[in-house]
Amino acid sequence: MSWIFLAVSLVGAAFTWNAWFPLRRRWTTLRVPSFFAGWLTSELAAHHIAWQAVATVAFVAAGALSEWPGRVGLAVTLCSWAGLLGQLGLARRSGEVVERALVGGLGPGYRERISPEWAAKLESPEPRGRLVVPFLFRDGEVASLRDLPYVEGGGPRQRLDVYAPRAGARAAPVLLQIHGGGWTIGNKRQQALPLMMHLARRGWICVAANYRLSPRATFPDHLIDVKHALRWIRENIAEYGGDPDFVAITGGSAGGHLSALAALTGNLPEFQPGFEDADTSVQAAVPFYGAYDFTNSQDHAMGAGLVSFVERLVLKKKLEDDRRAFERASPLHHISPDAPPFFVVHGTHDSLLAVDDARLFAARLRETSRAPVVFAELEGAQHAFELFHSPRTHHVIRGVHRFLGTVYSEYLQAIQKRATALALALCWMLVGCAGGFDFWRDEAETPSVSAKPPPLVGDLSTFDWSQHLEEWLPAIDACLARTPSGPAVALFAWPASPGHVGVRTRSGDPRRWDCVSRTDGGAVERFDAVPPPEKHPAEASPLFSRTPLEPPTGSCYDHERAFSHDGRFLGWLSYDVCG
């Protein structure tokens, strides 16, 4: 019994040793077993301590300590437990590593930029028992739809799953997950489930897509399928409660490669054959332990092994014969200033894909991209560390949630700022908000100026206002509603007459509205209505009578009015109508 106890202790210690010192520098057949052993040990360190403790108690009860091999086995076991406790410490410190990375990439005050609604969701607790039962992924608050085809007439691999809050969602942010597996194996239901369940129960819509696999598929087939999935999201995700205008992408290993590459090649026609006009851009990317360089530009052993694998199964050609093809397939060679925000995650102990390439990729992104770049290098983390629940997984997915929450909040704030700026510009230039502006004053009433400034908004006869009028009318009408007795002006278009641009003015008489529209031919029409319509003129046309006013042939009516606020000259509103 003593010898058996010693043997079992040595096996447990070997797993612990491998978690600390996995095979990473040489591409040998032992690296894959080393990965699996180190992966399960480092992420399930507490579980290893538990089973070893049970085994130790059983062996001691059976008399294993009666001879010296048993006592040596106990010493080995205690050393193994110390190593496993060290692994637990590294995993728990991942939260600090991720937070430092987020502060470095997003700025010290990034949490303050997260909208209150989404900030509250960041703090909601995880369901109990996930760390005890790490492979339990079902969540009663998340509903899923399986195997939706994303290519019309596509094959069995061109399908996706949708995860959504069971309570429903409306215009929610969207995450697309791309599975890994060396471009040759893998399934959408096997990976990133902790992350997707975490986000879906907090209001996100998550989509997991399969894609065609090598060796039957040859690059760029894999990437084309990812872009097909993005096209499907843009066209269909609103039906499932998602916002098609905000899509983030993530993936691990081969999925990390494809997600990074898709993010950097948005709308690139060569990777969208037959759907070149589709919008395949993304608003954020979170690649996990990805492959970023198929050319092994850093000339290391792990990179050489990757190149050999890709040559045989993915690109099916030699690097030395067609280096451009390998660069074309490498995210490292597609970095541009227009890259979306990135959060790159990689472990220092990755046995399959070198962390060196992730460092280089993140550094190049920071040098080039105008968007934020976050890089978290997780000490002690193996490849595929977040496939199931663990302390490290929970720290990292919460960090990813904070990153995505920041990017999404800034997206919402940008939309609000654009809408506010547009409304304010219209109010300043065209609408007397709260009676605060005096429009259409005679030139004699304005302060004298040595030279007339350039027009404030340009020549209205050539400015294409109609492109945005549907967005502007509510804001304009809101301003008008706040000025019941003061002068006001608003723009509108005649839906029945494309190309017409109009100006609606309200005089001091609240019963009278004067509207002038410019036709394509330059004619001017006056519309009078008594009493004022409840709706804007395009919807209240029966209340208007028309009296055409034709400018003399060859002449122009130069419509110029100065306007001011609190006696301060602001500028000119100018447009011409010519006969």
LINGINOR-V172034 format. One record per helix or strand of 2 or more residues. SS is the DSSP state (2 for helix, 1 for strand). FROM is the first residue (numbers start at 1). LEN is the number of residues. If there is no record, write none. Layout:
# LINGINOR-V172034
ss,from,len
SS,FROM,LEN
SS,FROM,LEN
This chain:
# LINGINOR-V172034
ss,from,len
2,2,19
2,30,14
2,45,17
2,64,3
2,68,39
2,110,4
2,116,7
1,142,8
1,159,7
1,172,7
2,193,8
1,205,5
2,221,20
1,242,11
2,254,11
2,269,3
1,284,5
2,301,13
2,323,6
2,331,4
1,341,7
2,355,14
1,373,6
2,391,40
2,433,3
1,438,4
2,443,3
1,455,5
2,465,3
2,469,13
1,488,6
1,501,6
1,513,6
1,524,6
2,537,3
2,541,3
1,545,5
1,556,10
1,568,11
